[in-house]
């Protein structure tokens, strides 16, 4: 019998921290009237963290989570290239589900400090 390759079930601390941020983001969005339609949508090489609806608006959301402000605010880590990639990923999603007339791109910034509640700020309708 041949060997079976098994992927390790361990997740890197960085990916685990990112997943924790996305979980916080999803819960926060739901509390604020959003419906989560999809998480970690992949279209070719593009990924969108969260796709959510609220009213008649489709929200394409990049979640940026940091432990401290040593490297600046979380939202400062979202580059022009990342926004362009979000747009490409969203285009793939919209081709399959063209029901939304208005689409906006948002950044949800989370700072998780030690021994304090996470700070969450939503920047809506960002553009290049």
TAFEN-V668233 format. One record per residue. N is the residue number from 0. RES is the residue in one small letter. PHI is phi in radians with two decimals (999 if undefined). PSI is psi in radians with two decimals (NA if undefined). OMEGA is omega as a letter, one per 20 degrees, with the letter a starting at -180 (* if undefined). Layout:
N;RES;PHI;PSI;OMEGA / N;RES;PHI;PSI;OMEGA
//
This chain:
0;x;999;2.42;r / 1;x;-1.38;2.88;r / 2;x;-1.32;2.56;r / 3;x;-1.83;2.16;r / 4;x;-1.40;2.21;r / 5;x;-2.09;2.34;r / 6;x;-1.33;2.53;r / 7;x;-1.16;2.40;a / 8;x;-1.51;0.02;r / 9;x;-1.41;2.50;r / 10;x;-1.93;2.43;r / 11;x;-1.10;2.62;r / 12;x;-0.98;-0.62;r / 13;x;-1.13;-0.80;r / 14;x;-1.16;-0.67;r / 15;x;-1.10;-0.71;r / 16;x;-1.14;-0.72;r / 17;x;-1.09;-0.72;r / 18;x;-1.13;-0.70;r / 19;x;-1.05;-0.75;r / 20;x;-1.09;-0.74;r / 21;x;-1.17;-0.61;r / 22;x;-1.13;-0.79;r / 23;x;-1.06;-0.75;a / 24;x;-1.08;-0.80;a / 25;x;-1.06;-0.80;r / 26;x;-1.09;-0.73;r / 27;x;-1.11;-0.78;a / 28;x;-1.08;-0.76;r / 29;x;-1.07;-0.76;r / 30;x;-1.08;-0.42;a / 31;x;-1.80;0.40;r / 32;x;1.57;0.16;r / 33;x;-1.56;2.67;r / 34;x;-1.93;2.13;r / 35;x;-1.35;2.10;a / 36;x;-1.68;-0.56;a / 37;x;-2.87;2.52;r / 38;x;-2.14;2.49;r / 39;x;0.95;0.83;r / 40;x;-1.17;2.25;r / 41;x;-2.01;2.31;r / 42;x;-2.38;1.90;a / 43;x;0.94;-2.07;a / 44;x;-1.70;0.13;a / 45;x;-1.75;2.59;r / 46;x;-2.38;2.43;r / 47;x;-2.01;2.23;a / 48;x;-1.11;-0.94;a / 49;x;-2.44;2.36;r / 50;x;-2.02;2.15;a / 51;x;-2.39;2.74;r / 52;x;-2.06;2.56;r / 53;x;-2.63;2.05;a / 54;x;1.12;-2.35;a / 55;x;-1.75;0.32;a / 56;x;-1.90;2.32;r / 57;x;-1.63;2.20;a / 58;x;-1.87;2.14;r / 59;x;-1.77;2.00;a / 60;x;-2.09;2.20;r / 61;x;-1.67;2.21;r / 62;x;-1.79;2.21;r / 63;x;-2.16;2.07;a / 64;x;-2.07;2.37;r / 65;x;-2.37;2.70;r / 66;x;-1.53;-0.44;a / 67;x;-2.65;3.08;a / 68;x;-1.80;0.31;a / 69;x;-0.97;-0.68;a / 70;x;-1.79;0.33;r / 71;x;1.73;3.12;r / 72;x;-1.17;2.61;a / 73;x;-0.97;-0.72;a / 74;x;-1.10;-0.40;r / 75;x;-1.23;-0.25;r / 76;x;-1.48;0.00;r / 77;x;-1.68;1.89;a / 78;x;-1.49;2.93;r / 79;x;-1.01;-0.73;r / 80;x;-1.08;-0.70;r / 81;x;-1.11;-0.73;r / 82;x;-1.11;-0.73;r / 83;x;-1.07;-0.71;r / 84;x;-1.14;-0.66;r / 85;x;-1.04;-0.74;a / 86;x;-1.13;-0.71;r / 87;x;-1.13;-0.78;r / 88;x;-1.09;-0.73;r / 89;x;-1.12;-0.65;r / 90;x;-1.04;-0.71;r / 91;x;-1.12;-0.69;r / 92;x;-1.17;-0.76;a / 93;x;-1.18;-0.52;r / 94;x;-1.06;-0.57;a / 95;x;-1.57;-0.34;a / 96;x;-2.47;1.33;a / 97;x;-1.45;0.41;a / 98;x;-1.25;-0.42;a / 99;x;-1.54;2.33;r / 100;x;-1.58;-0.50;a / 101;x;-2.11;2.26;r / 102;x;-2.17;2.39;r / 103;x;-2.36;2.70;a / 104;x;-1.88;2.25;a / 105;x;-2.23;2.76;r / 106;x;-2.16;2.21;r / 107;x;-1.88;1.96;a / 108;x;-1.75;2.27;a / 109;x;-2.22;2.28;r / 110;x;-2.03;2.09;r / 111;x;-1.87;1.72;r / 112;x;-1.57;2.81;r / 113;x;-1.21;2.37;r / 114;x;1.01;0.52;r / 115;x;-2.57;2.77;r / 116;x;-1.17;2.57;r / 117;x;-1.08;2.50;r / 118;x;-1.70;2.18;a / 119;x;-2.18;2.22;r / 120;x;-2.31;2.27;r / 121;x;-1.81;2.15;r / 122;x;-1.79;1.91;a / 123;x;-1.65;2.57;r / 124;x;1.00;0.90;r / 125;x;-1.33;2.79;r / 126;x;-2.66;2.92;a / 127;x;-1.42;NA;*
//
